[in-house]
Amino acid sequence: MTPTELKTRVTWATCVPTLALASVAAWLAGAAVAWGVLAGGALAVLNFRWLVAHASLVTTWSAASGAWSIIAGVRFLVFLVIAGTLIATGAMHPVGFLAGLTVLPCAVVAQGLRAAREEP
């Protein structure tokens, strides 16, 4: 499986369950939890896609690898600011946010197992 295939499969395997989970959360717990699930899922997918797109920079031992670590730190800071702002304003519920973040690792494991089964 190529990195592009992995990125596409994990994105779909995260977005579809996140939307379903947000729908159930909206029905059972309200809009703030549903927005939390959607925000968590969206931020997780954006972080994953960035990581896959820039992972090759880590393997090169040049000035670019040092820049990669600085950019990763900035990315984490932006993630923290967005999540903190949405939680502090009450736009999303923190439990919903964590539920949305949790969908991505499950999708990565599922796609990894699928790829292992497909390999000869």
Biopython code that builds the backbone (N, CA, C, O; Angstrom):
import numpy as np
from Bio.PDB.StructureBuilder import StructureBuilder

atoms = [
    (1, "MET", "N", (0.845, -1.164, 0.000)),
    (1, "MET", "CA", (0.000, 0.000, 0.000)),
    (1, "MET", "C", (0.897, 1.236, 0.000)),
    (1, "MET", "O", (1.814, 1.354, 0.813)),
    (2, "THR", "N", (0.622, 2.134, -0.906)),
    (2, "THR", "CA", (1.402, 3.365, -0.991)),
    (2, "THR", "C", (0.914, 4.363, 0.061)),
    (2, "THR", "O", (-0.197, 4.223, 0.572)),
    (3, "PRO", "N", (1.725, 5.359, 0.386)),
    (3, "PRO", "CA", (1.274, 6.377, 1.344)),
    (3, "PRO", "C", (-0.009, 7.093, 0.898)),
    (3, "PRO", "O", (-0.850, 7.442, 1.726)),
    (4, "THR", "N", (-0.148, 7.305, -0.405)),
    (4, "THR", "CA", (-1.359, 7.965, -0.909)),
    (4, "THR", "C", (-2.582, 7.092, -0.689)),
    (4, "THR", "O", (-3.635, 7.583, -0.284)),
    (5, "GLU", "N", (-2.444, 5.796, -0.956)),
    (5, "GLU", "CA", (-3.568, 4.879, -0.713)),
    (5, "GLU", "C", (-3.913, 4.829, 0.765)),
    (5, "GLU", "O", (-5.087, 4.845, 1.135)),
    (6, "LEU", "N", (-2.893, 4.769, 1.608)),
    (6, "LEU", "CA", (-3.126, 4.748, 3.046)),
    (6, "LEU", "C", (-3.845, 6.019, 3.490)),
    (6, "LEU", "O", (-4.803, 5.962, 4.262)),
    (7, "LYS", "N", (-3.379, 7.159, 3.000)),
    (7, "LYS", "CA", (-3.984, 8.434, 3.369)),
    (7, "LYS", "C", (-5.459, 8.476, 2.957)),
    (7, "LYS", "O", (-6.308, 8.929, 3.725)),
    (8, "THR", "N", (-5.758, 8.004, 1.750)),
    (8, "THR", "CA", (-7.136, 8.000, 1.264)),
    (8, "THR", "C", (-8.002, 7.040, 2.059)),
    (8, "THR", "O", (-9.110, 7.394, 2.464)),
    (9, "ARG", "N", (-7.516, 5.843, 2.283)),
    (9, "ARG", "CA", (-8.310, 4.842, 3.012)),
    (9, "ARG", "C", (-8.573, 5.269, 4.460)),
    (9, "ARG", "O", (-9.690, 5.135, 4.959)),
    (10, "VAL", "N", (-7.550, 5.777, 5.119)),
    (10, "VAL", "CA", (-7.730, 6.196, 6.511)),
    (10, "VAL", "C", (-8.653, 7.407, 6.590)),
    (10, "VAL", "O", (-9.449, 7.522, 7.522)),
    (11, "THR", "N", (-8.550, 8.307, 5.618)),
    (11, "THR", "CA", (-9.440, 9.467, 5.615)),
    (11, "THR", "C", (-10.894, 9.030, 5.513)),
    (11, "THR", "O", (-11.739, 9.486, 6.284)),
    (12, "TRP", "N", (-11.186, 8.152, 4.566)),
    (12, "TRP", "CA", (-12.565, 7.668, 4.426)),
    (12, "TRP", "C", (-12.991, 6.846, 5.639)),
    (12, "TRP", "O", (-14.124, 6.966, 6.104)),
    (13, "ALA", "N", (-12.090, 6.013, 6.150)),
    (13, "ALA", "CA", (-12.422, 5.166, 7.300)),
    (13, "ALA", "C", (-12.566, 5.971, 8.581)),
    (13, "ALA", "O", (-13.053, 5.444, 9.581)),
    (14, "THR", "N", (-12.162, 7.217, 8.578)),
    (14, "THR", "CA", (-12.354, 8.103, 9.726)),
    (14, "THR", "C", (-13.576, 8.990, 9.531)),
    (14, "THR", "O", (-14.371, 9.168, 10.454)),
    (15, "CYS", "N", (-13.727, 9.546, 8.338)),
    (15, "CYS", "CA", (-14.810, 10.509, 8.108)),
    (15, "CYS", "C", (-16.196, 9.878, 8.202)),
    (15, "CYS", "O", (-17.098, 10.458, 8.806)),
    (16, "VAL", "N", (-16.372, 8.718, 7.625)),
    (16, "VAL", "CA", (-17.698, 8.088, 7.627)),
    (16, "VAL", "C", (-18.138, 7.728, 9.051)),
    (16, "VAL", "O", (-19.249, 8.090, 9.438)),
    (17, "PRO", "N", (-17.313, 7.030, 9.850)),
    (17, "PRO", "CA", (-17.742, 6.757, 11.224)),
    (17, "PRO", "C", (-17.888, 8.015, 12.080)),
    (17, "PRO", "O", (-18.735, 8.063, 12.972)),
    (18, "THR", "N", (-17.064, 9.033, 11.810)),
    (18, "THR", "CA", (-17.180, 10.281, 12.567)),
    (18, "THR", "C", (-18.531, 10.937, 12.313)),
    (18, "THR", "O", (-19.173, 11.417, 13.247)),
    (19, "LEU", "N", (-18.965, 10.961, 11.064)),
    (19, "LEU", "CA", (-20.278, 11.522, 10.752)),
    (19, "LEU", "C", (-21.397, 10.719, 11.402)),
    (19, "LEU", "O", (-22.354, 11.290, 11.924)),
    (20, "ALA", "N", (-21.275, 9.396, 11.370)),
    (20, "ALA", "CA", (-22.293, 8.558, 12.015)),
    (20, "ALA", "C", (-22.304, 8.783, 13.524)),
    (20, "ALA", "O", (-23.367, 8.903, 14.132)),
    (21, "LEU", "N", (-21.129, 8.839, 14.119)),
    (21, "LEU", "CA", (-21.029, 9.067, 15.563)),
    (21, "LEU", "C", (-21.573, 10.445, 15.941)),
    (21, "LEU", "O", (-22.232, 10.589, 16.970)),
    (22, "ALA", "N", (-21.302, 11.450, 15.119)),
    (22, "ALA", "CA", (-21.820, 12.797, 15.383)),
    (22, "ALA", "C", (-23.342, 12.824, 15.288)),
    (22, "ALA", "O", (-24.002, 13.513, 16.066)),
    (23, "SER", "N", (-23.892, 12.089, 14.352)),
    (23, "SER", "CA", (-25.355, 12.029, 14.231)),
    (23, "SER", "C", (-25.985, 11.410, 15.471)),
    (23, "SER", "O", (-26.977, 11.919, 15.992)),
    (24, "VAL", "N", (-25.410, 10.324, 15.934)),
    (24, "VAL", "CA", (-25.919, 9.668, 17.144)),
    (24, "VAL", "C", (-25.716, 10.584, 18.353)),
    (24, "VAL", "O", (-26.595, 10.684, 19.209)),
    (25, "ALA", "N", (-24.579, 11.240, 18.425)),
    (25, "ALA", "CA", (-24.302, 12.139, 19.546)),
    (25, "ALA", "C", (-25.277, 13.312, 19.563)),
    (25, "ALA", "O", (-25.721, 13.733, 20.631)),
    (26, "ALA", "N", (-25.611, 13.843, 18.390)),
    (26, "ALA", "CA", (-26.565, 14.959, 18.329)),
    (26, "ALA", "C", (-27.928, 14.522, 18.836)),
    (26, "ALA", "O", (-28.613, 15.274, 19.530)),
    (27, "TRP", "N", (-28.313, 13.318, 18.490)),
    (27, "TRP", "CA", (-29.617, 12.802, 18.896)),
    (27, "TRP", "C", (-29.654, 12.495, 20.392)),
    (27, "TRP", "O", (-30.638, 12.791, 21.069)),
    (28, "LEU", "N", (-28.573, 11.899, 20.904)),
    (28, "LEU", "CA", (-28.558, 11.479, 22.305)),
    (28, "LEU", "C", (-28.102, 12.561, 23.282)),
    (28, "LEU", "O", (-28.659, 12.683, 24.373)),
    (29, "ALA", "N", (-27.097, 13.344, 22.901)),
    (29, "ALA", "CA", (-26.466, 14.242, 23.872)),
    (29, "ALA", "C", (-26.531, 15.720, 23.510)),
    (29, "ALA", "O", (-26.204, 16.563, 24.346)),
    (30, "GLY", "N", (-26.933, 16.053, 22.318)),
    (30, "GLY", "CA", (-27.060, 17.464, 21.967)),
    (30, "GLY", "C", (-26.014, 17.950, 20.978)),
    (30, "GLY", "O", (-25.092, 17.226, 20.602)),
    (31, "ALA", "N", (-26.189, 19.190, 20.573)),
    (31, "ALA", "CA", (-25.363, 19.768, 19.513)),
    (31, "ALA", "C", (-23.903, 19.957, 19.929)),
    (31, "ALA", "O", (-23.003, 19.763, 19.112)),
    (32, "ALA", "N", (-23.657, 20.330, 21.178)),
    (32, "ALA", "CA", (-22.271, 20.586, 21.599)),
    (32, "ALA", "C", (-21.421, 19.321, 21.510)),
    (32, "ALA", "O", (-20.255, 19.383, 21.119)),
    (33, "VAL", "N", (-21.987, 18.194, 21.864)),
    (33, "VAL", "CA", (-21.250, 16.929, 21.781)),
    (33, "VAL", "C", (-21.036, 16.555, 20.316)),
    (33, "VAL", "O", (-19.958, 16.096, 19.937)),
    (34, "ALA", "N", (-22.067, 16.754, 19.496)),
    (34, "ALA", "CA", (-21.934, 16.441, 18.066)),
    (34, "ALA", "C", (-20.868, 17.312, 17.415)),
    (34, "ALA", "O", (-20.068, 16.815, 16.622)),
    (35, "TRP", "N", (-20.844, 18.608, 17.736)),
    (35, "TRP", "CA", (-19.803, 19.489, 17.204)),
    (35, "TRP", "C", (-18.434, 19.066, 17.710)),
    (35, "TRP", "O", (-17.445, 19.172, 16.984)),
    (36, "GLY", "N", (-18.366, 18.591, 18.940)),
    (36, "GLY", "CA", (-17.102, 18.091, 19.470)),
    (36, "GLY", "C", (-16.595, 16.890, 18.694)),
    (36, "GLY", "O", (-15.409, 16.802, 18.379)),
    (37, "VAL", "N", (-17.493, 15.964, 18.386)),
    (37, "VAL", "CA", (-17.119, 14.781, 17.608)),
    (37, "VAL", "C", (-16.625, 15.207, 16.222)),
    (37, "VAL", "O", (-15.591, 14.735, 15.751)),
    (38, "LEU", "N", (-17.373, 16.098, 15.581)),
    (38, "LEU", "CA", (-16.965, 16.560, 14.251)),
    (38, "LEU", "C", (-15.629, 17.298, 14.280)),
    (38, "LEU", "O", (-14.779, 17.082, 13.417)),
    (39, "ALA", "N", (-15.445, 18.168, 15.271)),
    (39, "ALA", "CA", (-14.185, 18.909, 15.373)),
    (39, "ALA", "C", (-13.023, 17.971, 15.658)),
    (39, "ALA", "O", (-11.956, 18.111, 15.061)),
    (40, "GLY", "N", (-13.214, 17.020, 16.559)),
    (40, "GLY", "CA", (-12.152, 16.057, 16.868)),
    (40, "GLY", "C", (-11.781, 15.218, 15.667)),
    (40, "GLY", "O", (-10.600, 15.011, 15.389)),
    (41, "GLY", "N", (-12.788, 14.730, 14.951)),
    (41, "GLY", "CA", (-12.525, 13.936, 13.756)),
    (41, "GLY", "C", (-11.832, 14.740, 12.671)),
    (41, "GLY", "O", (-10.906, 14.251, 12.023)),
    (42, "ALA", "N", (-12.283, 15.984, 12.472)),
    (42, "ALA", "CA", (-11.683, 16.832, 11.430)),
    (42, "ALA", "C", (-10.231, 17.174, 11.763)),
    (42, "ALA", "O", (-9.362, 17.097, 10.894)),
    (43, "LEU", "N", (-9.967, 17.544, 12.996)),
    (43, "LEU", "CA", (-8.585, 17.870, 13.375)),
    (43, "LEU", "C", (-7.686, 16.638, 13.304)),
    (43, "LEU", "O", (-6.524, 16.739, 12.911)),
    (44, "ALA", "N", (-8.217, 15.483, 13.680)),
    (44, "ALA", "CA", (-7.424, 14.256, 13.604)),
    (44, "ALA", "C", (-7.067, 13.935, 12.154)),
    (44, "ALA", "O", (-5.928, 13.573, 11.859)),
    (45, "VAL", "N", (-8.037, 14.068, 11.252)),
    (45, "VAL", "CA", (-7.777, 13.777, 9.837)),
    (45, "VAL", "C", (-6.788, 14.779, 9.258)),
    (45, "VAL", "O", (-5.878, 14.395, 8.524)),
    (46, "LEU", "N", (-6.954, 16.053, 9.576)),
    (46, "LEU", "CA", (-6.016, 17.060, 9.070)),
    (46, "LEU", "C", (-4.601, 16.808, 9.575)),
    (46, "LEU", "O", (-3.643, 16.938, 8.813)),
    (47, "ASN", "N", (-4.456, 16.452, 10.842)),
    (47, "ASN", "CA", (-3.133, 16.135, 11.387)),
    (47, "ASN", "C", (-2.532, 14.911, 10.708)),
    (47, "ASN", "O", (-1.346, 14.904, 10.380)),
    (48, "PHE", "N", (-3.340, 13.878, 10.494)),
    (48, "PHE", "CA", (-2.856, 12.659, 9.865)),
    (48, "PHE", "C", (-2.417, 12.924, 8.427)),
    (48, "PHE", "O", (-1.356, 12.466, 8.002)),
    (49, "ARG", "N", (-3.232, 13.660, 7.685)),
    (49, "ARG", "CA", (-2.889, 13.948, 6.294)),
    (49, "ARG", "C", (-1.609, 14.783, 6.204)),
    (49, "ARG", "O", (-0.796, 14.577, 5.302)),
    (50, "TRP", "N", (-1.429, 15.721, 7.131)),
    (50, "TRP", "CA", (-0.197, 16.507, 7.142)),
    (50, "TRP", "C", (0.990, 15.598, 7.432)),
    (50, "TRP", "O", (2.038, 15.707, 6.794)),
    (51, "LEU", "N", (0.820, 14.704, 8.393)),
    (51, "LEU", "CA", (1.904, 13.809, 8.765)),
    (51, "LEU", "C", (2.311, 12.911, 7.612)),
    (51, "LEU", "O", (3.503, 12.735, 7.361)),
    (52, "VAL", "N", (1.347, 12.342, 6.909)),
    (52, "VAL", "CA", (1.662, 11.472, 5.773)),
    (52, "VAL", "C", (2.350, 12.267, 4.661)),
    (52, "VAL", "O", (3.290, 11.781, 4.033)),
    (53, "ALA", "N", (1.879, 13.473, 4.428)),
    (53, "ALA", "CA", (2.460, 14.284, 3.355)),
    (53, "ALA", "C", (3.900, 14.706, 3.649)),
    (53, "ALA", "O", (4.697, 14.885, 2.728)),
    (54, "HIS", "N", (4.232, 14.864, 4.927)),
    (54, "HIS", "CA", (5.557, 15.368, 5.286)),
    (54, "HIS", "C", (6.462, 14.336, 5.964)),
    (54, "HIS", "O", (7.548, 14.685, 6.427)),
    (55, "ALA", "N", (6.045, 13.103, 6.028)),
    (55, "ALA", "CA", (6.845, 12.083, 6.711)),
    (55, "ALA", "C", (8.170, 11.816, 6.003)),
    (55, "ALA", "O", (9.144, 11.426, 6.648)),
    (56, "SER", "N", (8.220, 12.016, 4.713)),
    (56, "SER", "CA", (9.466, 11.751, 3.989)),
    (56, "SER", "C", (10.571, 12.731, 4.376)),
    (56, "SER", "O", (11.749, 12.428, 4.188)),
    (57, "LEU", "N", (10.217, 13.891, 4.909)),
    (57, "LEU", "CA", (11.241, 14.848, 5.322)),
    (57, "LEU", "C", (12.068, 14.342, 6.501)),
    (57, "LEU", "O", (13.223, 14.736, 6.665)),
    (58, "VAL", "N", (11.487, 13.480, 7.314)),
    (58, "VAL", "CA", (12.199, 12.967, 8.475)),
    (58, "VAL", "C", (13.352, 12.061, 8.051)),
    (58, "VAL", "O", (14.381, 12.004, 8.725)),
    (59, "THR", "N", (13.181, 11.362, 6.949)),
    (59, "THR", "CA", (14.202, 10.410, 6.517)),
    (59, "THR", "C", (15.397, 11.077, 5.864)),
    (59, "THR", "O", (16.441, 10.444, 5.701)),
    (60, "THR", "N", (15.269, 12.337, 5.487)),
    (60, "THR", "CA", (16.404, 13.042, 4.893)),
    (60, "THR", "C", (17.121, 13.808, 5.987)),
    (60, "THR", "O", (16.492, 14.555, 6.735)),
    (61, "TRP", "N", (18.413, 13.634, 6.088)),
    (61, "TRP", "CA", (19.198, 14.299, 7.134)),
    (61, "TRP", "C", (19.766, 15.592, 6.577)),
    (61, "TRP", "O", (20.958, 15.690, 6.285)),
    (62, "SER", "N", (18.914, 16.561, 6.438)),
    (62, "SER", "CA", (19.342, 17.869, 5.947)),
    (62, "SER", "C", (18.705, 18.946, 6.806)),
    (62, "SER", "O", (18.128, 18.659, 7.855)),
    (63, "ALA", "N", (18.810, 20.152, 6.368)),
    (63, "ALA", "CA", (18.199, 21.266, 7.106)),
    (63, "ALA", "C", (16.681, 21.138, 7.122)),
    (63, "ALA", "O", (16.021, 21.673, 8.012)),
    (64, "ALA", "N", (16.129, 20.433, 6.142)),
    (64, "ALA", "CA", (14.679, 20.279, 6.073)),
    (64, "ALA", "C", (14.145, 19.481, 7.258)),
    (64, "ALA", "O", (13.028, 19.729, 7.710)),
    (65, "SER", "N", (14.924, 18.529, 7.767)),
    (65, "SER", "CA", (14.430, 17.730, 8.893)),
    (65, "SER", "C", (14.327, 18.579, 10.162)),
    (65, "SER", "O", (13.434, 18.356, 10.980)),
    (66, "GLY", "N", (15.212, 19.529, 10.332)),
    (66, "GLY", "CA", (15.109, 20.443, 11.468)),
    (66, "GLY", "C", (13.909, 21.355, 11.328)),
    (66, "GLY", "O", (13.226, 21.653, 12.308)),
    (67, "ALA", "N", (13.655, 21.796, 10.110)),
    (67, "ALA", "CA", (12.477, 22.635, 9.865)),
    (67, "ALA", "C", (11.208, 21.836, 10.099)),
    (67, "ALA", "O", (10.201, 22.377, 10.558)),
    (68, "TRP", "N", (11.257, 20.543, 9.782)),
    (68, "TRP", "CA", (10.078, 19.698, 9.970)),
    (68, "TRP", "C", (9.676, 19.655, 11.436)),
    (68, "TRP", "O", (8.488, 19.718, 11.755)),
    (69, "SER", "N", (10.650, 19.547, 12.328)),
    (69, "SER", "CA", (10.322, 19.483, 13.748)),
    (69, "SER", "C", (9.765, 20.812, 14.257)),
    (69, "SER", "O", (8.897, 20.821, 15.129)),
    (70, "ILE", "N", (10.243, 21.911, 13.734)),
    (70, "ILE", "CA", (9.702, 23.221, 14.126)),
    (70, "ILE", "C", (8.270, 23.363, 13.621)),
    (70, "ILE", "O", (7.391, 23.821, 14.352)),
    (71, "ILE", "N", (8.042, 22.973, 12.376)),
    (71, "ILE", "CA", (6.693, 23.055, 11.805)),
    (71, "ILE", "C", (5.742, 22.130, 12.556)),
    (71, "ILE", "O", (4.581, 22.482, 12.761)),
    (72, "ALA", "N", (6.212, 20.958, 12.969)),
    (72, "ALA", "CA", (5.368, 20.036, 13.744)),
    (72, "ALA", "C", (4.999, 20.670, 15.078)),
    (72, "ALA", "O", (3.858, 20.542, 15.523)),
    (73, "GLY", "N", (5.939, 21.348, 15.722)),
    (73, "GLY", "CA", (5.628, 22.034, 16.973)),
    (73, "GLY", "C", (4.601, 23.129, 16.786)),
    (73, "GLY", "O", (3.715, 23.300, 17.623)),
    (74, "VAL", "N", (4.711, 23.873, 15.699)),
    (74, "VAL", "CA", (3.728, 24.912, 15.396)),
    (74, "VAL", "C", (2.361, 24.284, 15.133)),
    (74, "VAL", "O", (1.332, 24.813, 15.553)),
    (75, "ARG", "N", (2.364, 23.150, 14.435)),
    (75, "ARG", "CA", (1.102, 22.440, 14.153)),
    (75, "ARG", "C", (0.432, 22.021, 15.453)),
    (75, "ARG", "O", (-0.780, 22.179, 15.597)),
    (76, "PHE", "N", (1.187, 21.496, 16.390)),
    (76, "PHE", "CA", (0.616, 21.112, 17.685)),
    (76, "PHE", "C", (0.088, 22.325, 18.447)),
    (76, "PHE", "O", (-0.948, 22.243, 19.107)),
    (77, "LEU", "N", (0.790, 23.439, 18.358)),
    (77, "LEU", "CA", (0.334, 24.657, 19.013)),
    (77, "LEU", "C", (-0.983, 25.147, 18.408)),
    (77, "LEU", "O", (-1.889, 25.550, 19.137)),
    (78, "VAL", "N", (-1.088, 25.112, 17.091)),
    (78, "VAL", "CA", (-2.332, 25.503, 16.423)),
    (78, "VAL", "C", (-3.461, 24.570, 16.839)),
    (78, "VAL", "O", (-4.573, 25.025, 17.108)),
    (79, "PHE", "N", (-3.190, 23.275, 16.894)),
    (79, "PHE", "CA", (-4.174, 22.290, 17.332)),
    (79, "PHE", "C", (-4.663, 22.620, 18.742)),
    (79, "PHE", "O", (-5.863, 22.588, 19.013)),
    (80, "LEU", "N", (-3.736, 22.933, 19.626)),
    (80, "LEU", "CA", (-4.074, 23.257, 21.010)),
    (80, "LEU", "C", (-4.920, 24.526, 21.092)),
    (80, "LEU", "O", (-5.888, 24.578, 21.850)),
    (81, "VAL", "N", (-4.566, 25.525, 20.331)),
    (81, "VAL", "CA", (-5.319, 26.782, 20.347)),
    (81, "VAL", "C", (-6.735, 26.576, 19.817)),
    (81, "VAL", "O", (-7.695, 27.073, 20.406)),
    (82, "ILE", "N", (-6.871, 25.853, 18.717)),
    (82, "ILE", "CA", (-8.202, 25.607, 18.155)),
    (82, "ILE", "C", (-9.051, 24.814, 19.135)),
    (82, "ILE", "O", (-10.187, 25.194, 19.419)),
    (83, "ALA", "N", (-8.510, 23.714, 19.654)),
    (83, "ALA", "CA", (-9.272, 22.886, 20.590)),
    (83, "ALA", "C", (-9.609, 23.655, 21.861)),
    (83, "ALA", "O", (-10.742, 23.592, 22.337)),
    (84, "GLY", "N", (-8.647, 24.376, 22.411)),
    (84, "GLY", "CA", (-8.886, 25.138, 23.631)),
    (84, "GLY", "C", (-9.937, 26.215, 23.442)),
    (84, "GLY", "O", (-10.779, 26.431, 24.314)),
    (85, "THR", "N", (-9.886, 26.891, 22.303)),
    (85, "THR", "CA", (-10.869, 27.940, 22.033)),
    (85, "THR", "C", (-12.272, 27.363, 21.896)),
    (85, "THR", "O", (-13.226, 27.915, 22.443)),
    (86, "LEU", "N", (-12.402, 26.258, 21.171)),
    (86, "LEU", "CA", (-13.724, 25.657, 20.984)),
    (86, "LEU", "C", (-14.291, 25.114, 22.290)),
    (86, "LEU", "O", (-15.496, 25.203, 22.529)),
    (87, "ILE", "N", (-13.437, 24.555, 23.132)),
    (87, "ILE", "CA", (-13.915, 24.047, 24.419)),
    (87, "ILE", "C", (-14.239, 25.200, 25.364)),
    (87, "ILE", "O", (-15.267, 25.168, 26.041)),
    (88, "ALA", "N", (-13.380, 26.221, 25.420)),
    (88, "ALA", "CA", (-13.590, 27.351, 26.329)),
    (88, "ALA", "C", (-14.848, 28.146, 25.998)),
    (88, "ALA", "O", (-15.519, 28.652, 26.898)),
    (89, "THR", "N", (-15.169, 28.258, 24.719)),
    (89, "THR", "CA", (-16.366, 29.000, 24.325)),
    (89, "THR", "C", (-17.637, 28.181, 24.464)),
    (89, "THR", "O", (-18.739, 28.720, 24.350)),
    (90, "GLY", "N", (-17.498, 26.894, 24.706)),
    (90, "GLY", "CA", (-18.669, 26.036, 24.836)),
    (90, "GLY", "C", (-19.238, 25.584, 23.503)),
    (90, "GLY", "O", (-20.322, 25.002, 23.454)),
    (91, "ALA", "N", (-18.516, 25.847, 22.422)),
    (91, "ALA", "CA", (-18.983, 25.443, 21.101)),
    (91, "ALA", "C", (-18.967, 23.929, 20.930)),
    (91, "ALA", "O", (-19.705, 23.379, 20.113)),
    (92, "MET", "N", (-18.123, 23.263, 21.706)),
    (92, "MET", "CA", (-18.073, 21.800, 21.644)),
    (92, "MET", "C", (-17.812, 21.249, 23.031)),
    (92, "MET", "O", (-17.262, 21.925, 23.901)),
    (93, "HIS", "N", (-18.218, 20.015, 23.212)),
    (93, "HIS", "CA", (-18.030, 19.330, 24.484)),
    (93, "HIS", "C", (-16.718, 18.547, 24.426)),
    (93, "HIS", "O", (-16.424, 17.914, 23.411)),
    (94, "PRO", "N", (-15.921, 18.581, 25.508)),
    (94, "PRO", "CA", (-14.624, 17.896, 25.468)),
    (94, "PRO", "C", (-14.729, 16.380, 25.294)),
    (94, "PRO", "O", (-13.851, 15.773, 24.680)),
    (95, "VAL", "N", (-15.775, 15.767, 25.817)),
    (95, "VAL", "CA", (-15.920, 14.315, 25.652)),
    (95, "VAL", "C", (-16.214, 13.982, 24.196)),
    (95, "VAL", "O", (-15.694, 13.001, 23.662)),
    (96, "GLY", "N", (-17.041, 14.791, 23.556)),
    (96, "GLY", "CA", (-17.296, 14.598, 22.131)),
    (96, "GLY", "C", (-16.033, 14.790, 21.315)),
    (96, "GLY", "O", (-15.786, 14.057, 20.358)),
    (97, "PHE", "N", (-15.239, 15.771, 21.692)),
    (97, "PHE", "CA", (-13.975, 16.025, 21.008)),
    (97, "PHE", "C", (-13.050, 14.818, 21.110)),
    (97, "PHE", "O", (-12.452, 14.406, 20.116)),
    (98, "LEU", "N", (-12.931, 14.255, 22.298)),
    (98, "LEU", "CA", (-12.086, 13.067, 22.482)),
    (98, "LEU", "C", (-12.631, 11.870, 21.710)),
    (98, "LEU", "O", (-11.866, 11.072, 21.168)),
    (99, "ALA", "N", (-13.948, 11.750, 21.662)),
    (99, "ALA", "CA", (-14.546, 10.659, 20.885)),
    (99, "ALA", "C", (-14.199, 10.812, 19.404)),
    (99, "ALA", "O", (-13.887, 9.830, 18.730)),
    (100, "GLY", "N", (-14.253, 12.044, 18.905)),
    (100, "GLY", "CA", (-13.897, 12.282, 17.513)),
    (100, "GLY", "C", (-12.428, 12.008, 17.233)),
    (100, "GLY", "O", (-12.088, 11.474, 16.178)),
    (101, "LEU", "N", (-11.556, 12.367, 18.163)),
    (101, "LEU", "CA", (-10.130, 12.087, 18.004)),
    (101, "LEU", "C", (-9.839, 10.585, 18.016)),
    (101, "LEU", "O", (-8.899, 10.128, 17.365)),
    (102, "THR", "N", (-10.630, 9.832, 18.743)),
    (102, "THR", "CA", (-10.398, 8.399, 18.905)),
    (102, "THR", "C", (-10.721, 7.603, 17.651)),
    (102, "THR", "O", (-10.232, 6.484, 17.496)),
    (103, "VAL", "N", (-11.521, 8.144, 16.762)),
    (103, "VAL", "CA", (-11.899, 7.414, 15.552)),
    (103, "VAL", "C", (-10.685, 7.176, 14.658)),
    (103, "VAL", "O", (-10.569, 6.110, 14.053)),
    (104, "LEU", "N", (-9.788, 8.141, 14.564)),
    (104, "LEU", "CA", (-8.631, 8.010, 13.665)),
    (104, "LEU", "C", (-7.709, 6.843, 14.029)),
    (104, "LEU", "O", (-7.376, 6.057, 13.142)),
    (105, "PRO", "N", (-7.283, 6.691, 15.279)),
    (105, "PRO", "CA", (-6.416, 5.539, 15.566)),
    (105, "PRO", "C", (-7.080, 4.195, 15.262)),
    (105, "PRO", "O", (-6.418, 3.251, 14.830)),
    (106, "CYS", "N", (-8.371, 4.119, 15.487)),
    (106, "CYS", "CA", (-9.094, 2.882, 15.149)),
    (106, "CYS", "C", (-9.053, 2.637, 13.643)),
    (106, "CYS", "O", (-8.876, 1.502, 13.201)),
    (107, "ALA", "N", (-9.216, 3.701, 12.858)),
    (107, "ALA", "CA", (-9.163, 3.569, 11.400)),
    (107, "ALA", "C", (-7.765, 3.184, 10.929)),
    (107, "ALA", "O", (-7.624, 2.378, 10.009)),
    (108, "VAL", "N", (-6.737, 3.747, 11.543)),
    (108, "VAL", "CA", (-5.359, 3.413, 11.162)),
    (108, "VAL", "C", (-5.068, 1.941, 11.442)),
    (108, "VAL", "O", (-4.479, 1.252, 10.609)),
    (109, "VAL", "N", (-5.478, 1.462, 12.607)),
    (109, "VAL", "CA", (-5.266, 0.048, 12.942)),
    (109, "VAL", "C", (-6.042, -0.850, 11.983)),
    (109, "VAL", "O", (-5.510, -1.849, 11.500)),
    (110, "ALA", "N", (-7.284, -0.502, 11.709)),
    (110, "ALA", "CA", (-8.100, -1.312, 10.798)),
    (110, "ALA", "C", (-7.483, -1.365, 9.402)),
    (110, "ALA", "O", (-7.441, -2.429, 8.785)),
    (111, "GLN", "N", (-7.011, -0.238, 8.906)),
    (111, "GLN", "CA", (-6.396, -0.228, 7.577)),
    (111, "GLN", "C", (-5.053, -0.949, 7.575)),
    (111, "GLN", "O", (-4.692, -1.567, 6.573)),
    (112, "GLY", "N", (-4.318, -0.883, 8.661)),
    (112, "GLY", "CA", (-3.067, -1.637, 8.770)),
    (112, "GLY", "C", (-3.312, -3.134, 8.753)),
    (112, "GLY", "O", (-2.593, -3.880, 8.088)),
    (113, "LEU", "N", (-4.328, -3.573, 9.487)),
    (113, "LEU", "CA", (-4.680, -4.990, 9.468)),
    (113, "LEU", "C", (-5.168, -5.434, 8.096)),
    (113, "LEU", "O", (-4.861, -6.534, 7.638)),
    (114, "ARG", "N", (-5.923, -4.572, 7.457)),
    (114, "ARG", "CA", (-6.409, -4.876, 6.111)),
    (114, "ARG", "C", (-5.233, -5.010, 5.129)),
    (114, "ARG", "O", (-5.198, -5.929, 4.311)),
    (115, "ALA", "N", (-4.281, -4.088, 5.223)),
    (115, "ALA", "CA", (-3.115, -4.132, 4.338)),
    (115, "ALA", "C", (-2.269, -5.375, 4.609)),
    (115, "ALA", "O", (-1.740, -5.983, 3.678)),
    (116, "ALA", "N", (-2.142, -5.750, 5.871)),
    (116, "ALA", "CA", (-1.358, -6.952, 6.205)),
    (116, "ALA", "C", (-2.016, -8.209, 5.655)),
    (116, "ALA", "O", (-1.335, -9.144, 5.233)),
    (117, "ARG", "N", (-3.327, -8.226, 5.664)),
    (117, "ARG", "CA", (-4.054, -9.385, 5.142)),
    (117, "ARG", "C", (-3.926, -9.461, 3.624)),
    (117, "ARG", "O", (-3.883, -10.556, 3.065)),
    (118, "GLU", "N", (-3.866, -8.305, 2.945)),
    (118, "GLU", "CA", (-3.789, -8.269, 1.493)),
    (118, "GLU", "C", (-2.403, -8.596, 0.966)),
    (118, "GLU", "O", (-2.280, -9.076, -0.161)),
    (119, "GLU", "N", (-1.352, -8.351, 1.746)),
    (119, "GLU", "CA", (0.013, -8.609, 1.283)),
    (119, "GLU", "C", (0.243, -10.106, 1.154)),
    (119, "GLU", "O", (-0.232, -10.890, 1.976)),
    (120, "PRO", "N", (0.984, -10.502, 0.102)),
    (120, "PRO", "CA", (1.253, -11.943, -0.090)),
    (120, "PRO", "C", (2.252, -12.488, 0.886)),
    (120, "PRO", "O", (2.572, -13.676, 0.844)),
]
sb = StructureBuilder()
sb.init_structure("model")
sb.init_model(0)
sb.init_chain("A")
sb.init_seg("    ")
for serial, (resi, resn, name, xyz) in enumerate(atoms, 1):
    if name == "N":
        sb.init_residue(resn, " ", resi, " ")
    sb.init_atom(name, np.array(xyz, "f"), 0.0, 1.0, " ", f" {name:<3s}", serial, name[0])
structure = sb.get_structure()
